[in-house]
Amino acid sequence: MKKLLLLGILSTWISAQDSSLDKTFASMNKGDFKNALSYLEIVINNDSKNPELFQLKGMLYESLNDENNALQAWKECKRLSNNNSLILEANNHIQLLKQLK
């Protein structure tokens, strides 16, 4: 019984994660970047160690011309990542954003 309850809770949590991520991308496709960020924050709150989520957050803030928040997101992406390509991408964005300040 406990395993069944735990499985139900876990599947609900995963479904909510997928739903928020789906809503993030749906909002992005509509060009509604502020709304996409709201949904992305829900995903990040449940998966705060995922550098790709901060990569996406950085790109969304860049789309909104919010250099300060984009810079913070890219720095967090870089800090969390073990992927050399992603670190290089983060470094490039960080450098460009610093030049805009």
Helices and strands as residue ranges (DSSP letters): H 2-29, H 33-46, H 51-63, H 67-80, H 84-100
